[in-house]
Each structure stands twice: as structure tokens, then as C-alpha cells.
Amino acid sequence: MDVSFLIVGAALALYGLGALMDRNAGKALRERRYPRIPR
Amino acid sequence: MEIVELFVEYPSGMTITDRASYLRDADQVYPSERLEAILRDIGITEAPPAVSAVIDGVNVRLDSRIDGCFSVGETVALSSPESWFARRLLFFYAPTKDQRQQFGRFCHTIAAAAFLGAVGVWHSTQFWTVESVKLEASLIVGFVITFVRGMHSFRGE
């Protein structure tokens, strides 16, 4: 396997994981700031 | 009767922190009269707050009662996944600010390694073939991606 693709693939995987963490952290923050009020 | 930390968070962003009395037998939290008066006044113009308290080191959600005190509700925590594998990946599912910053540091470490690798390849290559150009380009792209990701992860809330 070409090591060039491996390097870029690993970098993209890291980017994806970071984006996932940011998205989930933002979701948790919104939930905390604007809690759903049960009706 | 125990003293617990009470957090009152309004949707507008205002947060009030106070101490309150917790009666374990009744499973109820009694705020101070001063706090009750403040909540009554703010309640005229504000939407209902989210109230939580730290009891036995656990953050629990409190439900408002008509008499002004609070009853202990569910534990405030994101629902934990059931499977062993999913629990191991919880830091991706519900990361703290510190965990995101640590991930940013890791990304910057990888970015530094990619940068040094690119410099090494640049200096050690005598004949630029397609393979070596591809390797150099991948290291530079890897450096840019991980550096940008690290900067994003370092961003505060």
C-alpha cells in the first residue's frame, strides 16, 4: 500500500474524529444552555 | 439535613449558585429564603430554569415543587452507551473541554512530525521521482490538516 495515501488517510481520520468531538461537545453545551422543558 | 451545592441555570444564560439544605429522608432540597425570593422575582419575566445540585458527588437534576422546594430527579449525565466497546469511546461521544484540548495537542504533535518528515524528505531526496513528490505532498497535506484540526480543537467553548 502506498504510504502517501496512508499519511493523508490518517490525517483525515484525525480531522474526522476531532470534528465529531466538536459536534458532540456543541450539542451537549446547547442542551445545557437551553434545556428541554418537559410539558 | 445536609448542605449541598445548588445550581439554577436560566435559558437566558444567567446562572445562580447557592447552598441549600438536602433532606435525605424526603429526598428534597430546600433553598434559602433569599434564593426563593430571587427565583420568585425572576420567574415573573424568565422561562423556568434548569435546577441541579451536587449530592454525594453526583450532579442530579431537581424538579420544582409548588411549595418552593425541589425534589430530586434523575442524574444529570448523558446517557451512557450500553456496550463495552461504546463506553470505551465515550470521550468521542461526550468529550469534555480538556479532552478536546488534549486531542488538539495530539494533532499538533502529529503536525510537527509531518512537518519534520517533509523537511527530512526534502533534504534527503536527490532525484525527484513521482513517488517522492507524492510522499512530500502527502506529508505537507497531512501537516496542514492536523494543524488546522488542532487549532479547532483548542478553541474554547
N, CA and C atoms of all chains as a GROMACS GRO file, in nm:
protein
  588
    1MET      N    1   0.084  -0.120   0.000
    1MET     CA    2   0.000   0.000   0.000
    1MET      C    3   0.087   0.126   0.000
    2ASP      N    4   0.046   0.222  -0.076
    2ASP     CA    5   0.124   0.346  -0.087
    2ASP      C    6   0.119   0.423   0.045
    3VAL      N    7   0.237   0.455   0.098
    3VAL     CA    8   0.242   0.522   0.228
    3VAL      C    9   0.186   0.665   0.221
    4SER      N   10   0.188   0.726   0.103
    4SER     CA   11   0.134   0.862   0.088
    4SER      C   12  -0.015   0.866   0.120
    5PHE      N   13  -0.087   0.767   0.066
    5PHE     CA   14  -0.231   0.761   0.094
    5PHE      C   15  -0.257   0.734   0.242
    6LEU      N   16  -0.168   0.651   0.299
    6LEU     CA   17  -0.182   0.619   0.442
    6LEU      C   18  -0.167   0.745   0.527
    7ILE      N   19  -0.071   0.830   0.494
    7ILE     CA   20  -0.047   0.953   0.571
    7ILE      C   21  -0.167   1.046   0.561
    8VAL      N   22  -0.214   1.069   0.438
    8VAL     CA   23  -0.329   1.159   0.420
    8VAL      C   24  -0.455   1.098   0.483
    9GLY      N   25  -0.470   0.966   0.470
    9GLY     CA   26  -0.586   0.900   0.530
    9GLY      C   27  -0.586   0.914   0.681
   10ALA      N   28  -0.470   0.896   0.743
   10ALA     CA   29  -0.461   0.909   0.889
   10ALA      C   30  -0.493   1.052   0.932
   11ALA      N   31  -0.442   1.150   0.855
   11ALA     CA   32  -0.470   1.291   0.887
   11ALA      C   33  -0.620   1.321   0.875
   12LEU      N   34  -0.682   1.267   0.770
   12LEU     CA   35  -0.826   1.289   0.752
   12LEU      C   36  -0.906   1.221   0.862
   13ALA      N   37  -0.859   1.102   0.904
   13ALA     CA   38  -0.928   1.031   1.014
   13ALA      C   39  -0.921   1.114   1.142
   14LEU      N   40  -0.804   1.172   1.169
   14LEU     CA   41  -0.788   1.258   1.287
   14LEU      C   42  -0.882   1.378   1.277
   15TYR      N   43  -0.889   1.436   1.157
   15TYR     CA   44  -0.978   1.552   1.137
   15TYR      C   45  -1.123   1.512   1.164
   16GLY      N   46  -1.162   1.396   1.116
   16GLY     CA   47  -1.300   1.349   1.137
   16GLY      C   48  -1.331   1.327   1.283
   17LEU      N   49  -1.237   1.264   1.354
   17LEU     CA   50  -1.259   1.240   1.497
   17LEU      C   51  -1.273   1.372   1.573
   18GLY      N   52  -1.187   1.467   1.539
   18GLY     CA   53  -1.193   1.598   1.605
   18GLY      C   54  -1.325   1.669   1.575
   19ALA      N   55  -1.369   1.660   1.449
   19ALA     CA   56  -1.496   1.723   1.412
   19ALA      C   57  -1.612   1.658   1.487
   20LEU      N   58  -1.605   1.526   1.503
   20LEU     CA   59  -1.709   1.453   1.578
   20LEU      C   60  -1.711   1.499   1.724
   21MET      N   61  -1.592   1.514   1.784
   21MET     CA   62  -1.584   1.558   1.923
   21MET      C   63  -1.642   1.699   1.937
   22ASP      N   64  -1.607   1.788   1.842
   22ASP     CA   65  -1.658   1.926   1.847
   22ASP      C   66  -1.810   1.928   1.838
   23ARG      N   67  -1.862   1.846   1.746
   23ARG     CA   68  -2.006   1.843   1.724
   23ARG      C   69  -2.078   1.794   1.849
   24ASN      N   70  -2.028   1.687   1.910
   24ASN     CA   71  -2.093   1.634   2.030
   24ASN      C   72  -2.081   1.728   2.148
   25ALA      N   73  -1.965   1.796   2.158
   25ALA     CA   74  -1.947   1.891   2.268
   25ALA      C   75  -2.043   2.009   2.250
   26GLY      N   76  -2.060   2.055   2.126
   26GLY     CA   77  -2.154   2.165   2.100
   26GLY      C   78  -2.296   2.125   2.132
   27LYS      N   79  -2.330   2.000   2.100
   27LYS     CA   80  -2.465   1.950   2.128
   27LYS      C   81  -2.490   1.948   2.279
   28ALA      N   82  -2.390   1.900   2.355
   28ALA     CA   83  -2.404   1.892   2.500
   28ALA      C   84  -2.417   2.033   2.559
   29LEU      N   85  -2.342   2.128   2.502
   29LEU     CA   86  -2.347   2.266   2.553
   29LEU      C   87  -2.484   2.328   2.528
   30ARG      N   88  -2.537   2.306   2.407
   30ARG     CA   89  -2.671   2.359   2.375
   30ARG      C   90  -2.776   2.300   2.467
   31GLU      N   91  -2.765   2.170   2.492
   31GLU     CA   92  -2.860   2.102   2.580
   31GLU      C   93  -2.856   2.159   2.721
   32ARG      N   94  -2.733   2.199   2.761
   32ARG     CA   95  -2.715   2.254   2.895
   32ARG      C   96  -2.769   2.397   2.903
   33ARG      N   97  -2.748   2.475   2.796
   33ARG     CA   98  -2.792   2.614   2.798
   33ARG      C   99  -2.941   2.628   2.775
   34TYR      N  100  -2.993   2.545   2.687
   34TYR     CA  101  -3.136   2.552   2.655
   34TYR      C  102  -3.200   2.417   2.684
   35PRO      N  103  -3.219   2.384   2.809
   35PRO     CA  104  -3.272   2.251   2.841
   35PRO      C  105  -3.414   2.233   2.790
   36ARG      N  106  -3.443   2.110   2.752
   36ARG     CA  107  -3.581   2.080   2.710
   36ARG      C  108  -3.669   2.077   2.833
   37ILE      N  109  -3.774   2.157   2.830
   37ILE     CA  110  -3.863   2.164   2.946
   37ILE      C  111  -3.978   2.066   2.922
   38PRO      N  112  -3.989   1.963   3.006
   38PRO     CA  113  -4.098   1.866   2.984
   38PRO      C  114  -4.234   1.930   3.003
   39ARG      N  115  -4.324   1.902   2.911
   39ARG     CA  116  -4.460   1.960   2.921
   39ARG      C  117  -4.560   1.856   2.970
   40MET      N  118  -3.019   1.634   5.774
   40MET     CA  119  -3.010   1.755   5.691
   40MET      C  120  -2.865   1.775   5.647
   41GLU      N  121  -2.845   1.790   5.518
   41GLU     CA  122  -2.710   1.812   5.465
   41GLU      C  123  -2.709   1.940   5.383
   42ILE      N  124  -2.591   1.998   5.368
   42ILE     CA  125  -2.576   2.117   5.284
   42ILE      C  126  -2.523   2.074   5.147
   43VAL      N  127  -2.590   2.114   5.042
   43VAL     CA  128  -2.547   2.077   4.906
   43VAL      C  129  -2.534   2.202   4.820
   44GLU      N  130  -2.458   2.189   4.712
   44GLU     CA  131  -2.444   2.299   4.615
   44GLU      C  132  -2.563   2.295   4.521
   45LEU      N  133  -2.622   2.413   4.499
   45LEU     CA  134  -2.740   2.423   4.412
   45LEU      C  135  -2.708   2.513   4.294
   46PHE      N  136  -2.742   2.469   4.173
   46PHE     CA  137  -2.717   2.549   4.052
   46PHE      C  138  -2.850   2.575   3.983
   47VAL      N  139  -2.878   2.704   3.962
   47VAL     CA  140  -3.000   2.742   3.892
   47VAL      C  141  -2.958   2.808   3.760
   48GLU      N  142  -2.992   2.748   3.649
   48GLU     CA  143  -2.949   2.799   3.517
   48GLU      C  144  -3.071   2.838   3.436
   49TYR      N  145  -3.075   2.964   3.396
   49TYR     CA  146  -3.186   3.012   3.314
   49TYR      C  147  -3.148   3.004   3.166
   50PRO      N  148  -3.250   2.986   3.080
   50PRO     CA  149  -3.220   2.979   2.935
   50PRO      C  150  -3.149   3.102   2.882
   51SER      N  151  -3.166   3.218   2.949
   51SER     CA  152  -3.100   3.339   2.901
   51SER      C  153  -2.950   3.337   2.926
   52GLY      N  154  -2.904   3.244   3.011
   52GLY     CA  155  -2.762   3.235   3.040
   52GLY      C  156  -2.728   3.270   3.183
   53MET      N  157  -2.822   3.329   3.253
   53MET     CA  158  -2.796   3.366   3.393
   53MET      C  159  -2.790   3.239   3.479
   54THR      N  160  -2.687   3.231   3.560
   54THR     CA  161  -2.669   3.114   3.648
   54THR      C  162  -2.653   3.161   3.791
   55ILE      N  163  -2.727   3.100   3.881
   55ILE     CA  164  -2.716   3.132   4.022
   55ILE      C  165  -2.666   3.008   4.094
   56THR      N  166  -2.562   3.025   4.176
   56THR     CA  167  -2.508   2.914   4.254
   56THR      C  168  -2.525   2.947   4.401
   57ASP      N  169  -2.576   2.852   4.474
   57ASP     CA  170  -2.601   2.877   4.616
   57ASP      C  171  -2.590   2.744   4.691
   58ARG      N  172  -2.596   2.752   4.822
   58ARG     CA  173  -2.601   2.630   4.902
   58ARG      C  174  -2.744   2.610   4.948
   59ALA      N  175  -2.783   2.486   4.962
   59ALA     CA  176  -2.920   2.457   5.004
   59ALA      C  177  -2.918   2.338   5.098
   60SER      N  178  -3.029   2.316   5.164
   60SER     CA  179  -3.039   2.203   5.258
   60SER      C  180  -3.101   2.084   5.187
   61TYR      N  181  -3.042   1.968   5.210
   61TYR     CA  182  -3.094   1.846   5.149
   61TYR      C  183  -3.142   1.752   5.258
   62LEU      N  184  -3.269   1.718   5.251
   62LEU     CA  185  -3.328   1.626   5.348
   62LEU      C  186  -3.335   1.489   5.281
   63ARG      N  187  -3.247   1.400   5.325
   63ARG     CA  188  -3.232   1.272   5.256
   63ARG      C  189  -3.358   1.185   5.267
   64ASP      N  190  -3.422   1.191   5.383
   64ASP     CA  191  -3.542   1.105   5.400
   64ASP      C  192  -3.652   1.142   5.301
   65ALA      N  193  -3.673   1.275   5.286
   65ALA     CA  194  -3.780   1.320   5.195
   65ALA      C  195  -3.730   1.326   5.050
   66ASP      N  196  -3.598   1.316   5.033
   66ASP     CA  197  -3.537   1.329   4.901
   66ASP      C  198  -3.571   1.464   4.837
   67GLN      N  199  -3.562   1.568   4.920
   67GLN     CA  200  -3.595   1.703   4.872
   67GLN      C  201  -3.486   1.801   4.911
   68VAL      N  202  -3.474   1.906   4.829
   68VAL     CA  203  -3.375   2.012   4.853
   68VAL      C  204  -3.449   2.141   4.886
   69TYR      N  205  -3.409   2.204   4.994
   69TYR     CA  206  -3.474   2.328   5.038
   69TYR      C  207  -3.379   2.445   5.018
   70PRO      N  208  -3.410   2.536   4.925
   70PRO     CA  209  -3.323   2.654   4.906
   70PRO      C  210  -3.343   2.754   5.019
   71SER      N  211  -3.250   2.848   5.030
   71SER     CA  212  -3.264   2.951   5.133
   71SER      C  213  -3.381   3.043   5.097
   72GLU      N  214  -3.433   3.110   5.199
   72GLU     CA  215  -3.547   3.201   5.173
   72GLU      C  216  -3.508   3.312   5.077
   73ARG      N  217  -3.382   3.356   5.088
   73ARG     CA  218  -3.334   3.462   5.000
   73ARG      C  219  -3.337   3.415   4.854
   74LEU      N  220  -3.289   3.292   4.831
   74LEU     CA  221  -3.288   3.238   4.694
   74LEU      C  222  -3.431   3.218   4.644
   75GLU      N  223  -3.518   3.170   4.732
   75GLU     CA  224  -3.658   3.153   4.693
   75GLU      C  225  -3.719   3.284   4.645
   76ALA      N  226  -3.688   3.393   4.720
   76ALA     CA  227  -3.741   3.524   4.682
   76ALA      C  228  -3.686   3.569   4.547
   77ILE      N  229  -3.556   3.544   4.527
   77ILE     CA  230  -3.494   3.582   4.399
   77ILE      C  231  -3.558   3.505   4.284
   78LEU      N  232  -3.577   3.374   4.303
   78LEU     CA  233  -3.636   3.291   4.198
   78LEU      C  234  -3.779   3.335   4.166
   79ARG      N  235  -3.851   3.373   4.273
   79ARG     CA  236  -3.988   3.421   4.251
   79ARG      C  237  -3.988   3.548   4.166
   80ASP      N  238  -3.898   3.640   4.200
   80ASP     CA  239  -3.892   3.767   4.126
   80ASP      C  240  -3.852   3.745   3.980
   81ILE      N  241  -3.748   3.661   3.960
   81ILE     CA  242  -3.700   3.639   3.824
   81ILE      C  243  -3.803   3.560   3.743
   82GLY      N  244  -3.877   3.471   3.811
   82GLY     CA  245  -3.978   3.389   3.743
   82GLY      C  246  -4.086   3.469   3.673
   83ILE      N  247  -4.103   3.596   3.713
   83ILE     CA  248  -4.206   3.680   3.650
   83ILE      C  249  -4.172   3.707   3.503
   84THR      N  250  -4.042   3.727   3.478
   84THR     CA  251  -4.002   3.765   3.342
   84THR      C  252  -3.921   3.659   3.269
   85GLU      N  253  -3.887   3.550   3.337
   85GLU     CA  254  -3.799   3.449   3.276
   85GLU      C  255  -3.869   3.316   3.259
   86ALA      N  256  -3.819   3.237   3.165
   86ALA     CA  257  -3.869   3.100   3.148
   86ALA      C  258  -3.818   3.015   3.265
   87PRO      N  259  -3.880   2.901   3.291
   87PRO     CA  260  -3.837   2.818   3.405
   87PRO      C  261  -3.691   2.776   3.392
   88PRO      N  262  -3.617   2.777   3.503
   88PRO     CA  263  -3.475   2.742   3.497
   88PRO      C  264  -3.453   2.591   3.504
   89ALA      N  265  -3.332   2.551   3.468
   89ALA     CA  266  -3.288   2.413   3.492
   89ALA      C  267  -3.214   2.414   3.625
   90VAL      N  268  -3.260   2.336   3.720
   90VAL     CA  269  -3.201   2.338   3.855
   90VAL      C  270  -3.132   2.203   3.878
   91SER      N  271  -3.010   2.212   3.926
   91SER     CA  272  -2.938   2.089   3.957
   91SER      C  273  -2.862   2.108   4.087
   92ALA      N  274  -2.820   1.997   4.145
   92ALA     CA  275  -2.745   2.002   4.271
   92ALA      C  276  -2.643   1.890   4.271
   93VAL      N  277  -2.539   1.910   4.351
   93VAL     CA  278  -2.439   1.804   4.366
   93VAL      C  279  -2.466   1.732   4.497
   94ILE      N  280  -2.512   1.608   4.488
   94ILE     CA  281  -2.543   1.529   4.606
   94ILE      C  282  -2.458   1.402   4.604
   95ASP      N  283  -2.379   1.383   4.707
   95ASP     CA  284  -2.286   1.269   4.716
   95ASP      C  285  -2.190   1.267   4.597
   96GLY      N  286  -2.151   1.386   4.553
   96GLY     CA  287  -2.057   1.394   4.441
   96GLY      C  288  -2.119   1.370   4.305
   97VAL      N  289  -2.250   1.351   4.301
   97VAL     CA  290  -2.317   1.325   4.173
   97VAL      C  291  -2.406   1.443   4.140
   98ASN      N  292  -2.401   1.489   4.014
   98ASN     CA  293  -2.484   1.601   3.970
   98ASN      C  294  -2.624   1.549   3.938
   99VAL      N  295  -2.723   1.594   4.013
   99VAL     CA  296  -2.859   1.546   3.990
   99VAL      C  297  -2.950   1.662   3.952
  100ARG      N  298  -3.047   1.631   3.869
  100ARG     CA  299  -3.144   1.733   3.826
  100ARG      C  300  -3.254   1.742   3.932
  101LEU      N  301  -3.298   1.866   3.958
  101LEU     CA  302  -3.403   1.886   4.058
  101LEU      C  303  -3.530   1.933   3.989
  102ASP      N  304  -3.642   1.885   4.041
  102ASP     CA  305  -3.772   1.927   3.987
  102ASP      C  306  -3.837   2.025   4.083
  103SER      N  307  -3.889   2.135   4.027
  103SER     CA  308  -3.954   2.237   4.110
  103SER      C  309  -4.085   2.184   4.168
  104ARG      N  310  -4.110   2.225   4.292
  104ARG     CA  311  -4.238   2.190   4.353
  104ARG      C  312  -4.315   2.318   4.383
  105ILE      N  313  -4.443   2.303   4.408
  105ILE     CA  314  -4.527   2.422   4.428
  105ILE      C  315  -4.486   2.498   4.555
  106ASP      N  316  -4.444   2.424   4.658
  106ASP     CA  317  -4.410   2.490   4.785
  106ASP      C  318  -4.274   2.559   4.784
  107GLY      N  319  -4.204   2.562   4.668
  107GLY     CA  320  -4.079   2.636   4.660
  107GLY      C  321  -3.955   2.551   4.675
  108CYS      N  322  -3.971   2.427   4.725
  108CYS     CA  323  -3.853   2.342   4.736
  108CYS      C  324  -3.840   2.255   4.610
  109PHE      N  325  -3.740   2.170   4.607
  109PHE     CA  326  -3.713   2.089   4.487
  109PHE      C  327  -3.707   1.942   4.524
  110SER      N  328  -3.760   1.859   4.437
  110SER     CA  329  -3.746   1.715   4.459
  110SER      C  330  -3.636   1.662   4.367
  111VAL      N  331  -3.566   1.561   4.415
  111VAL     CA  332  -3.452   1.509   4.340
  111VAL      C  333  -3.501   1.427   4.222
  112GLY      N  334  -3.452   1.462   4.103
  112GLY     CA  335  -3.493   1.391   3.983
  112GLY      C  336  -3.384   1.298   3.937
  113GLU      N  337  -3.367   1.292   3.806
  113GLU     CA  338  -3.269   1.199   3.750
  113GLU      C  339  -3.128   1.256   3.758
  114THR      N  340  -3.033   1.168   3.744
  114THR     CA  341  -2.893   1.210   3.741
  114THR      C  342  -2.866   1.284   3.611
  115VAL      N  343  -2.796   1.399   3.624
  115VAL     CA  344  -2.764   1.475   3.504
  115VAL      C  345  -2.638   1.417   3.442
  116ALA      N  346  -2.655   1.341   3.340
  116ALA     CA  347  -2.542   1.284   3.267
  116ALA      C  348  -2.595   1.240   3.133
  117LEU      N  349  -2.511   1.246   3.034
  117LEU     CA  350  -2.553   1.196   2.904
  117LEU      C  351  -2.572   1.046   2.916
  118SER      N  352  -2.673   0.996   2.849
  118SER     CA  353  -2.700   0.854   2.862
  118SER      C  354  -2.578   0.775   2.818
  119SER      N  355  -2.532   0.688   2.906
  119SER     CA  356  -2.411   0.613   2.877
  119SER      C  357  -2.444   0.495   2.788
  120PRO      N  358  -2.366   0.474   2.682
  120PRO     CA  359  -2.394   0.362   2.594
  120PRO      C  360  -2.381   0.230   2.670
  121GLU      N  361  -2.453   0.131   2.624
  121GLU     CA  362  -2.460   0.003   2.696
  121GLU      C  363  -2.336  -0.083   2.672
  122SER      N  364  -2.294  -0.093   2.547
  122SER     CA  365  -2.191  -0.192   2.515
  122SER      C  366  -2.053  -0.147   2.566
  123TRP      N  367  -1.971  -0.247   2.590
  123TRP     CA  368  -1.837  -0.223   2.643
  123TRP      C  369  -1.756  -0.138   2.545
  124PHE      N  370  -1.768  -0.171   2.419
  124PHE     CA  371  -1.690  -0.100   2.316
  124PHE      C  372  -1.732   0.046   2.307
  125ALA      N  373  -1.865   0.072   2.313
  125ALA     CA  374  -1.915   0.209   2.302
  125ALA      C  375  -1.873   0.292   2.423
  126ARG      N  376  -1.867   0.228   2.541
  126ARG     CA  377  -1.825   0.302   2.661
  126ARG      C  378  -1.679   0.342   2.653
  127ARG      N  379  -1.597   0.257   2.587
  127ARG     CA  380  -1.455   0.290   2.571
  127ARG      C  381  -1.438   0.414   2.482
  128LEU      N  382  -1.535   0.437   2.394
  128LEU     CA  383  -1.526   0.550   2.301
  128LEU      C  384  -1.608   0.669   2.348
  129LEU      N  385  -1.638   0.672   2.480
  129LEU     CA  386  -1.725   0.778   2.534
  129LEU      C  387  -1.664   0.917   2.517
  130PHE      N  388  -1.529   0.925   2.514
  130PHE     CA  389  -1.466   1.057   2.502
  130PHE      C  390  -1.489   1.118   2.364
  131PHE      N  391  -1.529   1.036   2.267
  131PHE     CA  392  -1.570   1.092   2.138
  131PHE      C  393  -1.718   1.132   2.142
  132TYR      N  394  -1.793   1.056   2.220
  132TYR     CA  395  -1.938   1.076   2.227
  132TYR      C  396  -1.972   1.199   2.312
  133ALA      N  397  -1.906   1.215   2.424
  133ALA     CA  398  -1.935   1.329   2.513
  133ALA      C  399  -1.804   1.384   2.568
  134PRO      N  400  -1.725   1.451   2.484
  134PRO     CA  401  -1.593   1.497   2.530
  134PRO      C  402  -1.602   1.620   2.620
  135THR      N  403  -1.512   1.627   2.716
  135THR     CA  404  -1.504   1.749   2.796
  135THR      C  405  -1.413   1.847   2.722
  136LYS      N  406  -1.408   1.971   2.774
  136LYS     CA  407  -1.324   2.073   2.710
  136LYS      C  408  -1.176   2.031   2.715
  137ASP      N  409  -1.136   1.973   2.829
  137ASP     CA  410  -0.997   1.929   2.844
  137ASP      C  411  -0.963   1.818   2.747
  138GLN      N  412  -1.057   1.725   2.729
  138GLN     CA  413  -1.030   1.615   2.636
  138GLN      C  414  -1.013   1.667   2.494
  139ARG      N  415  -1.094   1.768   2.458
  139ARG     CA  416  -1.081   1.826   2.324
  139ARG      C  417  -0.946   1.895   2.310
  140GLN      N  418  -0.903   1.963   2.417
  140GLN     CA  419  -0.774   2.032   2.410
  140GLN      C  420  -0.659   1.932   2.401
  141GLN      N  421  -0.672   1.819   2.474
  141GLN     CA  422  -0.568   1.716   2.465
  141GLN      C  423  -0.563   1.658   2.323
  142PHE      N  424  -0.681   1.643   2.264
  142PHE     CA  425  -0.684   1.594   2.125
  142PHE      C  426  -0.616   1.694   2.033
  143GLY      N  427  -0.638   1.824   2.060
  143GLY     CA  428  -0.572   1.930   1.982
  143GLY      C  429  -0.420   1.921   1.996
  144ARG      N  430  -0.372   1.893   2.118
  144ARG     CA  431  -0.227   1.879   2.138
  144ARG      C  432  -0.173   1.761   2.059
  145PHE      N  433  -0.249   1.650   2.064
  145PHE     CA  434  -0.207   1.531   1.989
  145PHE      C  435  -0.198   1.562   1.840
  146CYS      N  436  -0.299   1.635   1.789
  146CYS     CA  437  -0.299   1.672   1.647
  146CYS      C  438  -0.176   1.758   1.615
  147HIS      N  439  -0.142   1.850   1.705
  147HIS     CA  440  -0.026   1.935   1.680
  147HIS      C  441   0.104   1.855   1.685
  148THR      N  442   0.108   1.752   1.770
  148THR     CA  443   0.227   1.665   1.773
  148THR      C  444   0.242   1.593   1.639
  149ILE      N  445   0.130   1.541   1.589
  149ILE     CA  446   0.134   1.473   1.458
  149ILE      C  447   0.171   1.573   1.348
  150ALA      N  448   0.121   1.697   1.360
  150ALA     CA  449   0.153   1.800   1.261
  150ALA      C  450   0.303   1.829   1.261
  151ALA      N  451   0.362   1.835   1.381
  151ALA     CA  452   0.506   1.860   1.391
  151ALA      C  453   0.584   1.745   1.329
  152ALA      N  454   0.538   1.621   1.355
  152ALA     CA  455   0.605   1.505   1.297
  152ALA      C  456   0.596   1.508   1.145
  153ALA      N  457   0.479   1.545   1.093
  153ALA     CA  458   0.462   1.552   0.947
  153ALA      C  459   0.550   1.661   0.888
  154PHE      N  460   0.560   1.773   0.959
  154PHE     CA  461   0.644   1.883   0.910
  154PHE      C  462   0.791   1.841   0.905
  155LEU      N  463   0.837   1.778   1.015
  155LEU     CA  464   0.976   1.734   1.019
  155LEU      C  465   1.001   1.627   0.913
  156GLY      N  466   0.902   1.540   0.894
  156GLY     CA  467   0.913   1.438   0.790
  156GLY      C  468   0.926   1.501   0.652
  157ALA      N  469   0.846   1.605   0.629
  157ALA     CA  470   0.851   1.674   0.499
  157ALA      C  471   0.988   1.739   0.478
  158VAL      N  472   1.041   1.800   0.583
  158VAL     CA  473   1.174   1.862   0.573
  158VAL      C  474   1.280   1.755   0.547
  159GLY      N  475   1.267   1.642   0.620
  159GLY     CA  476   1.362   1.533   0.601
  159GLY      C  477   1.360   1.479   0.459
  160VAL      N  478   1.241   1.457   0.408
  160VAL     CA  479   1.227   1.405   0.270
  160VAL      C  480   1.284   1.506   0.171
  161TRP      N  481   1.257   1.634   0.195
  161TRP     CA  482   1.307   1.741   0.106
  161TRP      C  483   1.460   1.738   0.097
  162HIS      N  484   1.524   1.723   0.214
  162HIS     CA  485   1.670   1.728   0.216
  162HIS      C  486   1.735   1.599   0.170
  163SER      N  487   1.666   1.487   0.190
  163SER     CA  488   1.730   1.358   0.157
  163SER      C  489   1.703   1.315   0.013
  164THR      N  490   1.611   1.381  -0.055
  164THR     CA  491   1.579   1.339  -0.192
  164THR      C  492   1.676   1.404  -0.291
  165GLN      N  493   1.741   1.319  -0.369
  165GLN     CA  494   1.834   1.373  -0.470
  165GLN      C  495   1.765   1.382  -0.606
  166PHE      N  496   1.688   1.279  -0.637
  166PHE     CA  497   1.618   1.278  -0.766
  166PHE      C  498   1.469   1.275  -0.739
  167TRP      N  499   1.400   1.378  -0.786
  167TRP     CA  500   1.256   1.389  -0.758
  167TRP      C  501   1.177   1.305  -0.857
  168THR      N  502   1.139   1.187  -0.809
  168THR     CA  503   1.053   1.100  -0.889
  168THR      C  504   0.907   1.126  -0.850
  169VAL      N  505   0.816   1.063  -0.922
  169VAL     CA  506   0.673   1.080  -0.891
  169VAL      C  507   0.644   1.034  -0.748
  170GLU      N  508   0.710   0.922  -0.708
  170GLU     CA  509   0.688   0.866  -0.574
  170GLU      C  510   0.730   0.965  -0.464
  171SER      N  511   0.850   1.024  -0.483
  171SER     CA  512   0.898   1.115  -0.377
  171SER      C  513   0.816   1.244  -0.372
  172VAL      N  514   0.770   1.290  -0.489
  172VAL     CA  515   0.683   1.410  -0.490
  172VAL      C  516   0.552   1.379  -0.419
  173LYS      N  517   0.500   1.257  -0.443
  173LYS     CA  518   0.374   1.217  -0.379
  173LYS      C  519   0.392   1.209  -0.227
  174LEU      N  520   0.505   1.152  -0.185
  174LEU     CA  521   0.532   1.140  -0.041
  174LEU      C  522   0.544   1.279   0.023
  175GLU      N  523   0.620   1.367  -0.043
  175GLU     CA  524   0.638   1.503   0.010
  175GLU      C  525   0.504   1.575   0.018
  176ALA      N  526   0.424   1.563  -0.089
  176ALA     CA  527   0.293   1.630  -0.091
  176ALA      C  528   0.202   1.575   0.019
  177SER      N  529   0.205   1.443   0.040
  177SER     CA  530   0.117   1.384   0.142
  177SER      C  531   0.158   1.432   0.282
  178LEU      N  532   0.289   1.446   0.304
  178LEU     CA  533   0.334   1.495   0.435
  178LEU      C  534   0.291   1.640   0.458
  179ILE      N  535   0.299   1.721   0.352
  179ILE     CA  536   0.257   1.862   0.366
  179ILE      C  537   0.106   1.871   0.389
  180VAL      N  538   0.031   1.792   0.311
  180VAL     CA  539  -0.116   1.792   0.330
  180VAL      C  540  -0.152   1.742   0.470
  181GLY      N  541  -0.083   1.635   0.514
  181GLY     CA  542  -0.106   1.582   0.649
  181GLY      C  543  -0.075   1.686   0.756
  182PHE      N  544   0.034   1.761   0.735
  182PHE     CA  545   0.069   1.868   0.830
  182PHE      C  546  -0.042   1.973   0.837
  183VAL      N  547  -0.089   2.017   0.720
  183VAL     CA  548  -0.192   2.124   0.717
  183VAL      C  549  -0.321   2.075   0.785
  184ILE      N  550  -0.363   1.953   0.750
  184ILE     CA  551  -0.489   1.902   0.805
  184ILE      C  552  -0.482   1.889   0.957
  185THR      N  553  -0.375   1.827   1.008
  185THR     CA  554  -0.366   1.805   1.153
  185THR      C  555  -0.342   1.936   1.227
  186PHE      N  556  -0.272   2.030   1.165
  186PHE     CA  557  -0.251   2.159   1.230
  186PHE      C  558  -0.383   2.235   1.244
  187VAL      N  559  -0.459   2.238   1.135
  187VAL     CA  560  -0.589   2.308   1.138
  187VAL      C  561  -0.683   2.242   1.238
  188ARG      N  562  -0.683   2.107   1.237
  188ARG     CA  563  -0.770   2.034   1.332
  188ARG      C  564  -0.730   2.066   1.477
  189GLY      N  565  -0.600   2.071   1.501
  189GLY     CA  566  -0.552   2.103   1.636
  189GLY      C  567  -0.596   2.241   1.679
  190MET      N  568  -0.589   2.338   1.587
  190MET     CA  569  -0.632   2.474   1.621
  190MET      C  570  -0.781   2.477   1.652
  191HIS      N  571  -0.860   2.401   1.575
  191HIS     CA  572  -1.004   2.397   1.600
  191HIS      C  573  -1.033   2.334   1.736
  192SER      N  574  -0.961   2.227   1.770
  192SER     CA  575  -0.986   2.159   1.898
  192SER      C  576  -0.943   2.244   2.016
  193PHE      N  577  -0.848   2.334   1.993
  193PHE     CA  578  -0.803   2.421   2.101
  193PHE      C  579  -0.900   2.534   2.130
  194ARG      N  580  -0.990   2.556   2.036
  194ARG     CA  581  -1.086   2.666   2.055
  194ARG      C  582  -1.167   2.638   2.180
  195GLY      N  583  -1.196   2.744   2.256
  195GLY     CA  584  -1.273   2.725   2.379
  195GLY      C  585  -1.417   2.692   2.346
  196GLU      N  586  -1.502   2.702   2.448
  196GLU     CA  587  -1.643   2.667   2.428
  196GLU      C  588  -1.709   2.765   2.335
   0.00000   0.00000   0.00000
